[in-house]
Amino acid sequence: MKTAVVILNWNGKKILEQFLPSVIQHSSDASVIVADNGSTDDSVSFLEKNFPRVKVLRSDKNKGFAGGYNEALKQVNAEYYILLNSDVEVTENWIKPLIDLMDSDKKIAACQPKIQSWSDKRMFEYAGAAGGFIDRYGYPFCRGRIFDSLEEDNGQYDDTIEIFWATGACMFVRADIFWKVGGFDEDFFAHMEEIDLCWRMKNLGYKIMYAGDSHVYHVGGGTLQKSNPLKTYLNFRNNLMMLIKNTEGFELFRILFIKAILDDLAQVRFLLSGNFKDFVAVQKAQFYVLFNFFRIKKKRKTVNKNISGIYKHSIVADYFLRGKKKYTDLDIQRN
């Protein structure tokens, strides 16, 4: 099998009922697999009854995005995996442009299409938009989305470029390289595991690409709502773990010092806005990393300080202090 679309499901019967038909309709050039992540609803029986041609892989418990995919992909024999969120509506010919791109260059480890909003198809969607980057302090952003500011899609990103990370909402990944770097880090559970994966791939000299000639529509927020303290905890904790694993030497401690200040400012912002649970979530994330620092650091393997796609300035300062709300506002030329 050359290409397998693998959808991770957890109690998502209604979402599968709505979006799986589009995947089946427009994925004749790939096998479609649903990996059930310990669902307690009737997702599996629904799939077996209504989509008998879709292969179902079962897990006995919810292992999160990272662990769920690792377990499922071990059972999938394909050259390329397409990791697809269950709440994505795909379009005609969405697979071929990205597989052709990856076939053209063996150094391309992963890529993503354009991610647009399902609820407002004129707009980019938060999770991935037109390709992901990070700043020097580990804050992720996208072409088409910086923090909560989303751009309208006017064809400004209909190109093919190298990026820093591809979204886990719709990630095409070369199977042998996925396993070469060890797959997802299961300690992440969910959130930012795809950025960590892409960073580890880039550390070994591989490319992550975006192809704007393919697009899909993503609902987003299907598992955890944006204001959920668990999501806050995972994002802050996983961001710190990612930095520790992938940043070299002295630079790591300088970045962590500044990052601690920025995270403290985020806590103040949560308090002032009345989000006490989010304030506590950031503290819990910091304490987790503090007490597990050396265990996390032992995961470091190849670290490359000269990789592309890291914005050399602070996206926090650019966004909140300088009012730069779009990717095109950033001083990329000085990067």
Order of alpha helices (4+ residues) and beta strands (2+ residues): beta-alpha-beta-alpha-beta-alpha-beta-beta-alpha-beta-beta-beta-beta-beta-beta-beta-alpha-alpha-beta-alpha-alpha-alpha-alpha-beta
